[in-house]
Amino acid sequence: MAPRRQLHESAVQRAMHDAGRAAGRTKRATCHTVRHSFATHLLEAGTDIRTTQTMLGHKDVRTTISYAHIVGHGPLGVISPLDR
């Protein structure tokens, strides 16, 4: 088995920047943007806060809860089980 090759942090950041630009985005695209979007999508999909905390590697659930305020729950944000 061949050894795993590691990418330098700046190479990943450059790839994110280039991908954002190629997609026509005017706002900065960063690795943190992807992480933030992933957490938000997990919570929007109904993943519980503790599972999300574990997946993100947060030691304190309060850090994960900071993502939850973005998720719009309310009368229009609720998905009926019948619609799933």
ZIRAVEN-V884040 format. One record per residue. RES is the residue in three letters. BURIAL is b if it has 9 or more other ideal C-beta (glycine too) atoms within 8 Angstrom, else e. Layout:
RES|BURIAL ; RES|BURIAL
//
This chain:
MET|e ; ALA|e ; PRO|e ; ARG|e ; ARG|e ; GLN|e ; LEU|e ; HIS|e ; GLU|e ; SER|e ; ALA|e ; VAL|b ; GLN|b ; ARG|e ; ALA|e ; MET|b ; HIS|b ; ASP|e ; ALA|b ; GLY|b ; ARG|b ; ALA|e ; ALA|e ; GLY|e ; ARG|e ; THR|e ; LYS|e ; ARG|e ; ALA|b ; THR|b ; CYS|e ; HIS|e ; THR|b ; VAL|b ; ARG|b ; HIS|b ; SER|e ; PHE|e ; ALA|b ; THR|b ; HIS|e ; LEU|b ; LEU|b ; GLU|e ; ALA|e ; GLY|e ; THR|e ; ASP|e ; ILE|b ; ARG|e ; THR|b ; THR|b ; GLN|b ; THR|e ; MET|e ; LEU|b ; GLY|e ; HIS|e ; LYS|e ; ASP|e ; VAL|b ; ARG|e ; THR|b ; THR|b ; ILE|b ; SER|e ; TYR|b ; ALA|b ; HIS|e ; ILE|e ; VAL|b ; GLY|e ; HIS|e ; GLY|e ; PRO|e ; LEU|e ; GLY|e ; VAL|e ; ILE|e ; SER|e ; PRO|e ; LEU|e ; ASP|e ; ARG|e
//
